């Protein structure tokens, strides 16, 4: 996982510089990556960075969320390696088709991050770990640097009883 962190770090810096200050961002992920999609978008960006986001599954993307796309709205697609990959591919095809104009999109595909010696049958099991290393570990730290908003600071969470 250390090699994956090191390999992704320049991209994490670039993505944070480009998108950390966006007013609104969409995050799409499915299957084995759905939990990590929620963790990163809701827990890290909403709760810890106070960013306005929408997380949605690949199979629900075409049921309304695509109508919210407009110039300046970044879309992150987290592509996994399980039975939902065909749906992820459908979303990727839509995002890259140019149909929506020049929207910003980012595709993070866990299949691009090899783990030497790991049998392909186990990739689906470790793909959430890979995404977590890329987003929760590296991308969130770079967002913190760009926004200058400490990930540990909260307005409400654990500040008082509710």
WODA-V76541 format. One record per backbone hydrogen bond with DSSP energy under -0.5 kcal/mol. CO is the residue of the C=O (numbers start at 0). NH is the residue of the N-H. E is the energy in kcal/mol with one decimal. If there is no record, write none. Layout:
co;nh;e
CO;NH;E
CO;NH;E
//
This chain:
co;nh;e
0;4;-2.3
1;5;-2.5
2;6;-2.4
3;7;-2.2
4;8;-1.8
5;9;-0.5
7;10;-0.6
7;11;-2.7
8;12;-2.4
9;13;-2.1
10;14;-3.1
11;15;-2.3
12;16;-2.3
13;17;-1.9
14;18;-2.8
15;19;-2.2
18;21;-1.9
22;51;-0.5
23;73;-0.7
24;53;-1.7
25;75;-3.0
26;55;-2.5
27;77;-3.4
29;32;-2.2
30;33;-1.7
32;36;-2.4
33;37;-2.3
34;38;-2.7
35;39;-2.7
36;40;-2.3
37;41;-2.6
37;42;-1.2
38;42;-0.6
38;43;-1.7
39;44;-2.1
40;45;-1.6
41;46;-2.5
42;47;-0.7
43;48;-0.5
44;48;-0.6
44;50;-2.7
45;49;-1.0
50;52;-0.6
51;24;-1.6
53;26;-3.1
55;28;-1.6
56;59;-0.7
56;60;-1.3
57;61;-0.5
59;62;-2.3
59;64;-0.6
60;63;-0.5
60;65;-1.7
63;66;-1.5
64;67;-2.0
65;68;-1.2
69;72;-2.1
71;73;-0.8
73;25;-2.6
74;76;-0.5
74;105;-3.0
75;27;-3.1
75;77;-0.6
76;78;-0.8
76;107;-2.9
77;29;-0.5
78;109;-2.2
81;84;-1.9
83;86;-0.6
83;87;-2.1
84;88;-2.8
85;89;-1.6
86;90;-2.0
87;91;-2.8
88;92;-2.6
89;93;-1.9
90;94;-2.8
91;95;-2.6
92;96;-0.7
93;96;-0.8
97;100;-1.6
103;74;-1.5
105;76;-3.3
105;107;-0.6
106;108;-0.6
107;78;-2.6
107;109;-0.6
108;111;-1.9
109;112;-1.8
111;113;-0.7
114;117;-2.3
116;118;-0.5
118;121;-2.2
119;122;-1.2
121;124;-0.6
121;125;-1.6
122;126;-1.7
125;129;-2.2
126;130;-2.5
127;131;-2.4
128;132;-2.3
129;133;-2.1
130;134;-3.0
131;136;-2.2
132;137;-1.6
133;138;-1.9
134;139;-2.8
136;140;-0.6
137;141;-1.8
138;142;-2.4
139;143;-2.4
140;144;-1.6
141;145;-2.0
142;146;-3.3
143;147;-1.6
143;148;-0.6
147;149;-0.6
149;152;-1.4
155;158;-2.6
155;159;-0.7
//
